Every structure is written in C-alpha cells, then in structure tokens.
Amino acid sequence: MLEAVLLGLAAVLGLCEYLVGSNMLERPIIMGPVVGLILGDLEQGIIIGGTLELAFMGVMYVGGAVSINTLVGGVVGTALAIMTGNGVEVATTLAIPVGILYNLAEKAYYILNLYFLRKADKGAAQGNYKQIERAHYLCFGLWSLFTFAVVTSSIYVGSNAIQAVVDQIPQVVMDGLMAGTTLLPALGFGLLLNLIWNKQIGAFYFIGFVLAAYLEMDVLGIAILGGSIAVLVYFFTKEKTDAGNEVSYEEQSERSSVLTKRDLHRIFFRSFTLEASFNYERFQGFGYCYAMIPALKKLYTDPKELSEALQRHMVFFNTSPQLVTWILGMSVAMEEEYAATHNYDAEAINSVKVAFMGPLAGVGDSFWWGIVRTIAAGVACQLALAGNILAPFVFIIIFNIPHVLLRYIGMTMSYKFGKSFISKISSENLLQKLSLCAGIMGLMVIGGMSVSMVSVTTPLTIAIDGIDPMQVQELLDTIMPGMLSLLTVFLVVWLLKKNVKVIHLMLILLLIGIFGTMIGIL
C-alpha cells in the first residue's frame, strides 16, 4: 500500500507539468526513472521509460484531446512491470489500456471541475479576483486528487484487475465517450461565436469553414488569408472619428507607464499555469484570466470596470501553451490603453485574442510537439535504452531551454509591440477599424477550427434493392463537407441563446456521443 501511495504521489508530480508551463514533465521518459527510484530499480525504470516514450511518440495533446493518457498509463505500466518482474513488453501492454481507461474516467473530472469554473465566474461578476485565483488552484487540486486516486488504486489492485475492468467496458461505450469528446469543442466555439459574432462580419465564419472543409486548408493558411482580407478591409474602409477621444501619440507615450516590469514578470510566471484549470467549456480561458489578474487589478480600481475586465477574459481560449505569452502581452497592452482612454470598443481585446490563438496553436503544436519534443526524445531515448541516468535530464533540458526563452521573449516583445502599435493607432482613431479587422480574422479562424476540432461523421448506410448500399456520409459530403460539424456548432449556439445551462449542454453532447454510437449513427 505504501508503494501504491508513493506512486500516486509520483503521478501528481508529473501532473504538476500544468503548473510549470506544459514542460513535458509527465512524459514516460521522465516518470519512468521516478517510478524505478521508488521501487528500488532505477535502471529498469529508465529503460522502460525510454521504451514507452518511443511507443507513445505519436501521442500528442493537440487541440485539448488525446486518446491515451501517457502520464497515468506510463506510471502504472512501468510500476506493474517492475513489481511483477516482467520487462518492457508487459509495461507497454498495460500502459495502453490503463491510459485509455483513465481517459474515459477523466471525463467525470472535467464535469466536476465546472463547479470551480462557476465559482470563478461568480468572482468575476463581483470583481473578486481572489475568488478566481482560489478556484484556479482548487481546480488543479481536484485534478491531482483524482489522478492520485486512480493511480494508487490501480497499483494496489494489480494488473489482472485492471485488465478485467477494461475488458468489461463495452467497446461501444468507449467509442461513444470518444465521440462525445469530439463534440465538446463545439461548446467552446458556440460561446465564442456568441461573444464576437455580428451581422457585419458573420459571413467570414462561413468563409473559414468552407476553406477548411472544401479545400482542406489548415488553420495557419486560413489565418494568413484572413489577415490579408483584414488588411484590405482596413485600407478600404473609413474610420469613425470622435474628436472627444483624440489623444496625441506623444501624450499617450508620456502617460502609458502604469504597468511595471514586475507586473509583466508576474503575468509571465502565471502563464505557466495556463492549463492547470483546463476544462471542456472554456479550455484554457480560466487560466488565461488568472494570468491577466496582476494587470487588471492594477489598471481598474473601479469595481465595476474590474468586473467587466475579468469577465472579458473568462471566455473560451485555446492555443499552444508554450506560446501563450505572445498573446498575453498584446492583451495587457490593449487593456492598459482601454483603461486609460476608453476610446474603443472593449470587444476588440477579445477579437485580437481570437485572431492570434488559432495561428499560434497551429504553429506551436507542430513546432513543440512535432519538432522540439521529437529531437529531445530522439537524443534522450538513446541514453535511456542504455540505462543512463542522464536521459530524463537531457530530455527536459533540450525541450525547456527554448521553451522558457521564447515564452519570456514573447511576453516582453508582444507587450512592447502592442503598446507602441496601439498608442499610434489610438492617436489616429483607428481602433474601431482594428476591432473590425481582428473580428474578420478571428471568425475565419474559428470557422476553420470548427472543421478540425469538431469532428462529426456518421457510418450510416442506405440500402436500396438492386443498388449498392450508399454511405450517408459520402452523400452529405457531396452536399457540404463538414456539414454535421457545422450543424453541431450552430445547435450549441441556438441552445445557448435559449439559455440552456452550459453544464447541461456538456452532458447532452456526451450523451449524444454515447447513444449516437450505440445506435450506429455516429
């Protein structure tokens, strides 16, 4: 039992990756040696960790979803292999079902953690930023407790019991939960569309959707095209003038020193906890608001304005966590300008966030998971397979030196750029146009992401006598590729407008996935 408890605590240590910037602490090549050290066989732990890292090389946490939890699967698989005296083959055999089983059980946690999200929403509405901070860490505490319980009990009951549980779960239920998970991002997009949609630019959402569905253009390409359209709109539309809000660039430069380097550093360090309160309703939005608090509480002394600012950032957000500071700096600069002058629509702040989160997610996920992590694993796994204790240290160093460096540069550079850029366009009354252009780019990105992140298909066939069975999905694709994904997003939007509670929507989407799979329509 003591070993089971210690291994549960080791899993919580790996989960602390989400407190320190998604730095790959939970990967098998790191956790394997920790498990080996606890069980008195460090060398075997290193070797198994390196083997599992290679086996799980293709498992990536891209877009907020993954089929196998490498942390729990790796810890439990490595531990049971060492405890039973078996080799890496047993570790791999056990890690996969345990990782899948945990992922299924974790859906319960993602529903329970909405309690803390509601507490944070209440705090934002009251201008009580301390309540948001408490809820942020309580959310991670619940996650830690959940992970600890699963790992400890799995080790204690043993491999045979785990396999028996996995074998008892009908495949249709497992498939249904996975299908329901693919529907959940529609909730976040629905909330986001309700926030930034307007008749003037709404059509650009469909343009982004069509580019992704028909031309299979990735999010980065859509963002580039959206940015190009936004530039054209910027130069071919007249800006609205408001003499009462005109501020010279020199005046703005003289007074724009409310935030200090210390404030920026506090936001930088808070950005490391972006995913500590990750949930399927807002994704990283909770953590984003937490990171912004040092700036917001200093910029807005009026409780009403502070409340509005906190609520502004408690919305859906999702990007590559290692690059989040490149957006945070811009948000801070815009909030500083808005707090000083109120000379533009505050919705522009979220429009800029939305416009950049998709492109940075596309670039960041490919770069960090596909390139940097692969290089780090390639070097470290060679050492691990030889039982070299340096393997986990080499992996974590190779990945995190560029990670932390670029994160810090992103915070300082994006703030400085945002500050000077916004000061200049503010003096020329161009922020209304900026809001319009950012909204265009943001809606196109959301449209593209709706195709890639809300994957809804049907295996239904239509049988007609004398004719080969017709695939319904192929028929739908001839009408409009991605039609079911689009309908799912707008079903969520419609239900939100009907004041259906978000927690109910989340349960509805999961149940649709389960029952849709059971009756064969999903």
C-alpha positions in Angstrom: 0.0 0.0 0.0 2.9 2.4 0.8 4.3 1.8 -2.7 0.9 2.5 -4.2 0.6 5.8 -2.3 4.1 6.8 -3.3 3.4 6.1 -6.9 0.2 8.0 -6.7 2.2 11.0 -5.5 4.7 10.5 -8.3 1.8 10.8 -10.8 0.7 14.0 -9.1 4.3 15.2 -9.5 4.0 14.5 -13.3 0.7 16.3 -13.3 2.5 19.4 -12.0 3.6 19.9 -15.6 0.5 22.0 -15.9 1.7 24.3 -13.1 5.1 24.8 -14.8 4.2 25.6 -18.4 3.5 22.2 -20.1 7.2 21.4 -19.9 6.8 17.6 -20.7 7.3 16.6 -17.1 4.6 13.9 -17.4 6.2 12.1 -20.3 7.3 8.4 -19.7 11.0 9.2 -20.1 10.7 11.4 -17.1 8.3 9.5 -15.0 9.8 6.0 -15.7 13.0 6.8 -13.7 10.9 8.3 -10.9 8.9 5.1 -10.7 12.1 3.0 -10.8 13.6 5.0 -8.0 10.5 4.5 -5.8 10.5 0.7 -6.4 14.3 0.3 -6.0 15.1 -0.5 -9.6 16.2 2.8 -11.2 17.9 1.3 -14.2 14.8 -0.7 -15.2 12.7 2.4 -14.7 14.9 4.4 -17.1 14.9 1.7 -19.7 11.1 1.2 -19.6 10.5 4.9 -19.6 12.6 5.3 -22.7 10.8 2.4 -24.4 7.4 3.9 -23.6 8.5 7.3 -24.8 9.2 5.8 -28.2 6.0 3.8 -28.1 4.0 6.9 -27.3 5.9 9.2 -29.7 2.7 9.7 -31.8 0.5 10.6 -28.8 0.1 14.3 -28.8 -2.1 16.6 -26.7 -3.1 18.7 -29.7 -6.4 20.6 -29.6 -7.2 19.6 -26.0 -7.9 15.9 -26.7 -5.9 12.7 -26.8 -6.8 9.0 -26.9 -4.3 7.7 -24.3 -3.1 9.4 -21.1 0.6 8.9 -21.2 1.1 10.0 -17.6 -1.1 7.5 -15.9 -0.5 4.8 -18.4 3.2 5.2 -18.2 3.4 5.3 -14.4 1.1 2.3 -13.8 2.5 0.3 -16.7 6.1 0.9 -15.6 5.3 0.2 -11.9 3.4 -3.1 -12.5 6.1 -4.3 -14.9 8.8 -3.7 -12.3 6.8 -5.1 -9.4 5.9 -8.3 -11.2 9.5 -8.8 -12.5 8.4 -8.5 -16.1 10.0 -6.5 -18.9 9.2 -3.6 -21.2 6.7 -5.7 -23.2 4.4 -6.0 -20.2 4.8 -2.3 -19.4 3.7 -1.4 -22.9 0.8 -3.9 -22.8 -0.5 -2.5 -19.6 0.2 1.2 -20.3 -2.2 1.4 -23.3 -5.4 0.0 -21.6 -4.7 1.9 -18.4 -4.1 5.1 -20.4 -7.4 4.6 -22.3 -9.3 3.7 -19.1 -8.1 6.8 -17.3 -9.0 9.0 -20.3 -12.6 7.6 -20.1 -12.8 8.2 -16.3 -11.3 11.7 -16.6 -14.4 12.8 -18.4 -16.1 12.8 -14.9 -13.4 15.1 -13.6 -14.0 17.5 -16.4 -17.6 17.7 -15.4 -16.9 18.1 -11.7 -14.3 20.9 -12.3 -17.1 23.1 -13.7 -18.1 23.7 -10.1 -14.9 25.7 -9.7 -15.4 27.4 -13.0 -18.8 28.6 -11.8 -17.1 29.9 -8.6 -14.7 31.8 -10.8 -17.5 33.2 -13.0 -19.2 34.4 -9.8 -16.0 36.0 -8.6 -15.5 37.8 -12.0 -19.1 39.1 -11.9 -18.4 40.5 -8.4 -14.9 41.9 -9.3 -13.5 39.5 -6.8 -10.2 38.3 -8.4 -9.1 36.4 -5.3 -12.0 34.0 -5.8 -10.8 33.4 -9.3 -7.3 32.6 -8.0 -8.6 30.2 -5.4 -10.9 28.4 -7.9 -8.0 28.1 -10.3 -5.8 26.2 -7.8 -8.7 24.3 -6.3 -9.5 23.0 -9.8 -5.9 21.7 -10.1 -6.2 20.3 -6.6 -9.3 18.3 -7.7 -7.4 17.1 -10.7 -4.4 16.0 -8.6 -6.7 14.1 -6.1 -8.5 12.4 -9.0 -5.2 11.3 -10.6 -3.7 10.2 -7.2 -6.8 8.1 -6.5 -6.8 6.4 -9.9 -3.0 5.6 -9.9 -3.0 4.4 -6.2 -6.0 2.2 -6.7 -4.6 0.8 -10.0 -1.3 -0.2 -8.4 -3.0 -1.6 -5.4 -5.4 -3.9 -7.2 -2.9 -5.0 -9.7 -2.7 -5.7 -13.4 -5.2 -8.6 -13.6 -8.0 -6.4 -12.0 -7.2 -3.5 -14.4 -7.3 -5.7 -17.4 -10.6 -7.2 -16.2 -12.2 -3.8 -15.8 -11.0 -2.8 -19.3 -12.4 -6.0 -20.7 -15.8 -5.4 -19.1 -16.3 -2.0 -20.7 -18.3 -2.4 -23.9 -16.4 -1.2 -26.9 -19.4 0.8 -28.0 -19.3 2.8 -24.7 -15.6 3.6 -25.1 -16.2 4.6 -28.7 -19.2 6.7 -27.6 -17.3 8.6 -25.0 -14.6 9.3 -27.5 -17.3 10.5 -30.0 -18.8 12.7 -27.3 -15.4 14.2 -26.5 -15.0 15.3 -30.2 -18.3 17.1 -29.8 -17.3 19.1 -26.8 -15.2 21.7 -28.6 -18.5 22.8 -30.2 -19.5 24.2 -26.8 -16.4 26.4 -26.7 -16.9 27.7 -30.2 -20.6 28.3 -29.5 -19.7 30.5 -26.5 -17.1 32.3 -28.6 -19.4 33.0 -31.5 -22.0 34.4 -29.1 -19.3 36.8 -27.9 -17.9 38.2 -31.2 -20.5 37.4 -33.9 -22.3 40.3 -35.5 -24.1 40.7 -38.8 -21.4 42.9 -40.3 -18.7 40.2 -40.2 -20.6 37.0 -39.6 -20.1 35.7 -43.1 -16.4 35.4 -42.5 -17.0 32.4 -40.2 -18.5 30.5 -43.1 -15.6 31.5 -45.4 -13.2 30.0 -42.9 -15.3 26.9 -42.6 -15.6 26.4 -46.3 -11.8 26.9 -46.8 -11.2 24.1 -44.3 -14.0 21.8 -45.3 -13.7 22.1 -49.1 -10.1 23.0 -49.7 -8.7 21.3 -46.6 -6.7 24.4 -45.8 -5.1 24.3 -42.3 -5.7 26.9 -39.7 -2.5 28.7 -40.3 -3.3 29.1 -44.0 -6.8 30.4 -43.1 -5.3 32.8 -40.7 -2.9 34.2 -43.3 -5.8 34.6 -45.8 -7.9 36.1 -43.1 -5.2 38.5 -42.2 -4.8 39.5 -45.9 -8.6 40.2 -46.1 -8.4 42.2 -42.9 -5.6 44.3 -44.3 -7.7 45.0 -47.4 -10.7 45.9 -45.3 -8.6 48.2 -43.1 -7.3 50.2 -46.1 -10.7 50.3 -47.9 -12.9 51.4 -45.1 -13.2 54.8 -43.5 -12.5 55.1 -39.8 -15.0 56.6 -37.4 -13.9 59.8 -35.9 -14.6 61.0 -32.4 -12.9 64.3 -31.6 -13.6 63.9 -27.9 -11.4 60.8 -27.7 -8.5 62.0 -29.8 -5.2 61.6 -27.9 -1.8 62.5 -29.5 0.9 59.9 -29.7 3.2 62.0 -27.6 0.6 62.3 -24.8 -0.1 58.6 -24.9 3.7 57.8 -24.7 4.1 60.1 -21.7 1.3 58.6 -19.6 1.5 54.9 -20.6 3.6 53.7 -17.7 1.0 52.2 -15.3 2.4 48.7 -15.5 5.9 47.9 -14.4 8.4 45.2 -15.3 7.4 43.5 -12.1 3.8 43.3 -13.2 4.9 41.8 -16.5 7.0 39.3 -14.7 4.1 38.2 -12.5 2.0 37.7 -15.6 4.8 35.7 -17.2 5.1 33.4 -14.3 1.3 33.0 -14.0 1.2 32.0 -17.7 2.9 28.7 -16.8 -0.3 27.6 -15.0 -2.4 28.2 -18.1 -3.7 24.6 -18.3 -4.0 23.9 -14.5 -7.7 24.6 -14.7 -8.3 23.3 -18.2 -12.0 22.4 -18.8 -14.1 21.4 -21.8 -16.2 24.5 -21.6 -13.6 27.3 -21.8 -10.4 25.2 -22.5 -7.6 27.5 -21.3 -9.8 30.5 -20.8 -9.9 30.1 -17.0 -6.1 30.0 -16.8 -5.8 33.0 -19.2 -7.9 35.2 -16.9 -5.8 34.1 -13.9 -2.6 35.2 -15.7 -4.1 38.6 -16.5 -5.1 39.4 -12.9 -1.9 41.3 -11.9 -2.5 43.7 -14.8 -6.3 44.0 -14.4 -6.4 44.7 -10.7 -3.8 47.5 -11.1 -5.4 49.1 -14.2 -9.0 49.0 -12.9 -9.6 50.5 -9.5 -13.3 50.8 -10.0 -15.0 47.5 -9.0 -17.4 47.6 -11.9 -14.7 48.1 -14.5 -12.6 45.4 -12.9 -15.6 43.0 -13.0 -16.1 43.8 -16.7 -12.4 43.2 -17.4 -12.3 39.9 -15.5 -15.4 38.6 -17.3 -13.8 39.7 -20.6 -11.1 37.2 -20.1 -13.1 34.3 -18.6 -14.1 33.2 -22.1 -13.1 30.3 -24.4 -9.4 30.3 -25.3 -7.1 27.7 -26.7 -3.6 27.9 -28.2 -0.2 26.3 -27.9 0.6 26.9 -24.1 4.3 27.4 -24.8 3.4 30.5 -27.0 0.6 32.0 -24.9 2.7 34.9 -23.7 2.8 36.2 -27.3 -0.9 36.9 -27.0 -0.9 37.8 -23.3 1.4 40.7 -24.0 -1.0 42.1 -26.6 -4.0 41.7 -24.2 -2.1 43.6 -21.5 -1.2 46.4 -23.8 -4.8 46.7 -25.0 -6.2 46.7 -21.5 -3.7 49.4 -20.5 -4.8 51.6 -23.4 -8.5 50.9 -22.8 -8.2 51.6 -19.0 -6.6 55.0 -19.8 -8.8 56.3 -22.6 -11.9 54.0 -23.2 -11.7 55.3 -26.7 -12.5 52.0 -28.4 -14.8 49.0 -28.1 -13.5 46.6 -25.4 -14.7 43.7 -27.6 -11.6 44.4 -29.8 -9.4 42.9 -27.0 -11.1 39.5 -27.3 -11.1 39.8 -31.1 -7.4 40.2 -31.2 -7.0 37.1 -28.8 -9.2 35.0 -31.1 -7.4 36.2 -34.2 -4.0 35.1 -32.9 -4.8 32.0 -30.9 -5.5 29.8 -33.9 -2.4 30.6 -35.9 -0.1 30.3 -32.9 -1.8 26.9 -32.0 -1.1 25.6 -35.5 2.5 26.8 -35.5 3.1 26.0 -31.8 1.7 22.5 -31.7 3.6 21.4 -34.8 6.8 23.1 -33.6 6.8 22.0 -29.9 5.3 18.5 -30.3 6.4 17.6 -33.8 10.0 19.1 -33.8 11.4 20.1 -30.4 9.9 17.2 -28.5 10.9 14.7 -31.2 14.5 16.0 -31.1 14.6 15.9 -27.3 13.2 12.4 -27.2 15.5 11.2 -30.0 18.6 12.2 -28.1 17.4 11.2 -24.6 15.9 7.8 -25.6 19.2 6.6 -26.8 20.6 7.2 -23.4 17.5 5.7 -21.7 17.7 2.4 -23.5 21.2 2.1 -22.3 20.0 2.7 -18.7 21.8 6.1 -18.5 20.5 8.3 -15.6 21.2 11.4 -17.7 18.3 10.5 -20.1 15.4 12.4 -18.3 17.6 15.4 -17.6 18.8 15.7 -21.2 15.1 15.4 -22.4 13.8 18.1 -20.1 16.7 20.5 -20.8 16.6 20.2 -24.6 12.9 20.9 -24.6 12.7 23.6 -22.0 15.6 25.9 -22.8 14.0 27.2 -26.0 10.5 26.9 -24.4 11.2 29.2 -21.4 13.4 31.6 -23.5 10.7 32.0 -26.2 8.0 32.3 -23.6 9.8 35.2 -21.9 10.7 36.9 -25.2 7.0 36.6 -26.2 5.9 38.4 -23.0 8.2 41.4 -23.4 8.1 41.8 -27.1 4.4 41.4 -27.6 3.7 43.9 -24.8 6.1 46.5 -26.3 4.8 46.0 -29.8 1.2 46.2 -28.6 1.9 49.3 -26.5 3.5 51.2 -29.3 1.2 50.0 -32.0 -2.0 50.7 -30.0 -0.7 54.1 -28.9 -0.1 55.1 -32.5 -3.5 53.9 -33.9 -5.3 55.3 -30.9 -4.0 58.8 -31.6 -5.4 58.4 -35.2 -8.8 57.0 -34.1 -8.2 53.7 -35.9 -9.1 51.2 -33.1 -12.6 50.8 -34.5 -11.1 49.6 -37.7 -8.7 47.3 -35.8 -11.6 45.7 -34.0 -13.4 45.1 -37.3 -10.4 43.6 -38.9 -9.5 41.4 -35.9 -13.1 40.2 -35.8 -12.9 39.2 -39.5 -9.6 37.2 -39.0 -10.9 35.7 -35.7 -14.2 34.4 -37.2 -12.3 32.9 -40.2 -10.0 31.1 -37.8 -12.9 29.9 -35.7 -14.6 28.6 -38.9 -11.6 26.6 -39.8 -11.1 25.3 -36.3 -14.7 24.1 -36.3 -13.9 21.7 -39.0 -10.6 20.4 -37.5 -11.7 20.2 -33.8 -15.4 19.3 -34.1 -15.2 16.1 -36.0 -18.7 14.7 -36.5 -19.3 11.9 -39.0 -21.8 9.1 -39.5 -21.3 5.4 -40.5 -25.0 5.1 -41.7 -25.7 3.5 -45.0 -28.9 3.5 -47.1 -29.8 0.1 -48.7 -31.9 0.2 -51.9 -32.9 -3.0 -53.7 -30.7 -3.6 -56.7 -28.3 -0.8 -55.8 -25.1 -1.0 -53.8 -25.5 0.4 -50.3 -24.9 4.2 -50.2 -22.8 5.8 -47.5 -24.8 8.6 -45.9 -21.5 10.5 -45.0 -20.4 10.4 -48.7 -23.8 11.8 -49.7 -23.5 14.6 -47.1 -20.0 15.4 -48.2 -21.3 15.9 -51.8 -23.7 18.5 -50.4 -21.3 20.1 -48.0 -18.2 18.6 -46.4 -18.2 19.0 -42.6 -22.0 19.7 -42.6 -22.5 17.7 -39.4 -19.8 19.7 -37.6 -21.3 23.0 -38.7 -24.8 21.9 -37.6 -23.4 20.8 -34.2 -21.8 24.2 -33.6 -24.9 26.1 -34.5 -27.1 23.7 -32.5 -25.0 24.7 -29.5 -25.3 28.4 -30.4 -29.0 28.1 -30.6 -29.3 26.2 -27.3 -27.1 28.9 -25.6 -29.5 31.6 -26.9 -32.3 29.6 -25.4 -30.5 29.9 -22.0 -29.7 26.2 -21.7 -27.1 25.9 -19.0 -23.5 25.0 -20.1 -23.2 22.0 -17.8 -26.4 20.6 -19.3 -25.0 21.2 -22.8 -21.9 19.3 -21.9 -23.8 16.3 -20.6 -26.1 16.5 -23.7 -23.1 16.4 -26.0 -21.5 13.4 -24.2 -24.8 11.5 -24.2 -25.3 12.3 -27.9 -21.9 10.7 -28.5 -22.7 7.6 -26.4 -26.2 6.9 -27.7 -25.3 8.0 -31.2 -22.5 5.4 -31.3 -24.7 2.7 -29.7 -27.5 3.1 -32.3 -24.9 3.4 -35.1 -25.5 6.9 -36.3 -22.1 8.3 -35.1 
